[in-house]
Amino acid sequence: MDNLEQLKTDLKLLIIDTCEKEQSADEISNEEVLFGEEAQLELDSMDALQISMAISSTYGIKMTDSKKLRNVMESINTLALFVSKNKK
């Protein structure tokens, strides 16, 4: 498994753990929308805040711009690309 694929799995596990969801990492597709009515995980703005804090503590990335945060957290794919480019 390459580093980006491992990162995607790690991010799924981080989201599941941080937001106390019942799904397994295998049940979350890399392309699916994370927020909104059609989102399987049913994440909300409070979850986004918790995820951003977990990413900050895990990867050393501060995300303060809420608009950018929403774009970055569109899917596991977009989140993984952002983290891989910005992690310390």
N, C-alpha and C positions, 0 to 999 in steps of 0.2 A: 504494500500500500504506500503510495507516495505521500509526501508531507501534507499537501493540500487536502487529500482525501482523509488523512488522519485528523487534520484540523477540523474538517467538517464534522466528523464523528465526535470529536472532543467538544465542539460547540453545541451539538445536539444534546450531549450529556450535560453540559453546563446549563443549558436552557431548561431541560427536564428537572434537574436538581434545584436550580435557583427558583423556578416557578412552581415547583412541587406538582408536576404533571405526571400522569399515569402511563403515558406512552413510553415505548422503548425507542432507542435511537433508530432502529431498523424501520419503525413505522413512520418516520418523518422523512419525506423526500427532500432532496437538496433544492428542488425548484419550487416547492409549494410556498404559498404566501404565509408569512408568520402572523400577521396582524390583519384584522378586518373580519367582516361577517363570514367570508368564505374560508377563513383559516381553521384548519383542523385543531390546532392547539388552543384556539380561542384566547390568544394573548391580548392584554390590554396595556394602557399607558403605564400602569403600576409595574407590570411585568417588564416593560421596556426599561424602566428606571432600574429595576433589580438586575436585569441582564447587563445593562451598561456598567453598573457598579461591579458586577462579577467579572466582566471583561477587563475593566480597569485594574482590578486586583490580580487577576490571573495573567494578563498579557501586558500590563503597564500602559494601556491606551486610555486616554481621557477623551470622552465624547460628551461635549457640552452643548453643541448646536442641535436642537431638537429636530429641525428639518433634515439635517444631514443624517442624524441618527435614524430617522424614519426610512430614508433611502437605503442606508447601510443595512438595516434590519429587515429588508423586504423579503429575503429568503436566506436559507443557509448558504447558498452559493455567494450571494452578495456580501454577507457577513464574513464568510471565510476569506474572500478576496481582500476585504478591508483590513481584517486582522493580520493576514499574512504580509500585507504591505506596510503596516504600521506598528507591529509588535516590537518591543524593545529587546 
